[in-house]
């Protein structure tokens, strides 16, 4: 059985494959990375609600990098917006898009928590990063928890029931 964080990484990687010319790498890929690239690194956090609930928070770092020698700032920004558009659109939420690429993992919530632009002088590269957060349970038949809605508006309603 694959760990939930790797399933989320693979789902995000499949969302980014339509972005033209972008090389996508996940945590388990070692070796050199060819520009332009997006690296996806997910880590599983603590259990949510109560211990042994099986509901975990997964934090994901998605970083996009390109060389200043091979591209312009406007092309870099356009590719970044394409990445952002692959995650969000008018008709589907981030949760829906990721859930469509994972069959045995229930995703309750997914959101972008921060973004960070930077310039790496040693490599002469631009980099923009997104930090995402997901609340998931790895069991497709979770005992009633998959029916709960963990949106911000309803959190206070469900916590006393568990």
N, C-alpha and C positions, 0 to 999 in steps of 0.2 A: 504494500500500500504506500503510495506516495504521500509525503507530508503536505498539509494544507498550504503552507507557504510556497512550495514549489508548484502546486496546482494553480495558485493565483499568479505566480510569475509566468507560467506557460500561457495562461489565459490572456494576460496583458500583452505578452509577446505576439500572440496571434492577432490581437487587435491592431498592433503596429505594423504587421506585415504589408498592408496596402500602402504605407507611406513610401513613396518612390525614392529609391536609392539609399534607404536607411538600413544599416546593419543592426540587428537586434540581438543582444547577448543577455543571458540570464546568469544567475549565480553559479550554476554548475558548469559553465563554460570557462575553460582556462586558456591562457595563451594571449597572443597579441590581438588587439582590436583594430579593425580598419575604419578610418573616418569615412563618412559620418556614422556615428553609432549611438544607440540608446542602450544603456545597461539597466537591468532590472534586478533589484536585490530586495527580497522580502525576508522578514524575520517574524517569527511567531512570538507573541507576547503572552501576557498572563490570561488566565481564564476570566471571563466576564460573569457578572451576576453573583455566582457563588462558586466555591471550589468544586471540582468534578462535574460542572454543568456541561462541559464539552463545547462551550461557546468561547471562542478565542478572538483576541484582537491581533490582526496581522498588519504590521507596518511595512510599507513598500517605498523604497527609494528608486525613482525612475530618473536617470540622468541622460541628457542628450549632449553630445560633444561633437565638435567639428574643428578642423584646423583653420587658422586664420590665413594660412598660405594658399589654401585651395578654394576658399569660398568668401563671399562678401557678407557683411552684417545683415543685409536685407534677405539674402538667400537663407542664411542661418535662422533668422526670425520666421520666415515663411515655413521652413521645415518644422520649427518648434510649434507653430500654430497648427500645422497638419497633425502633429502628434497629439496636441490638445484636442483637436477636432475628432480624432480617432477615439478618444475617451468620452467625449461629450458630444451630443447632437440634439437636435430638436425633438426627435421621435423616440430616443432610447436613453435611459439613465446609465450611469457607470455600472450600477449593480446589475441591470438587465444585460448589458453587453458582456460583462465578465461571467455572469451566471450562464449565459448561452454557450460559453466555451468550457464550462466545468460541469460534469454530469453528477458526480458523487460528492458534491460540496454545496451546502446551502449558504448563500451570502445574504445576510440580513441588512447590512449597511456598507456603503462604500463612498468615500469622499476624498477630495484633495484637501489636505490640511495646510500645506504651505508650498511655496515655490522660491527658488533661489538662483539668481543669475550670478555667474562668476567668470573670470578670465584666469586661465592657468598659464602664467608667464613662462614657466620652464618648458612647457610643451607647445607654446604659442597656439593655444586652443581656447575656443569659447565653450562654455558649458552652462546649461540651464537644467535645474533639477526640480522635480516635483516630489513631494512626500504625500503618499496616499495612505489611508487607513481603511481597513475592512474588518467587519465583525462577521465571523463565519463559524459554522459547525461542520466537522468532517463527516458526520454520519448522515447519510441520505434519509434514513428513517428515524431521525431524532425524535425522542418521545414527547411530542407536542410542541417542542420549542420552535420547529420550523413554521408554525402557524402564527407566532408572535411577530408583531411589527415593531422593530427597534428604532423607529425614527425618533428624532429629538422630541417631537410633540407628545409622544406616548410613553416615554421612558418612565415617568413618575407613576403611570398607571400600572405597568407590569411588574415593577420591582417588588411591591408588597405581595403579589400573588405567588411568587416563587418560593 
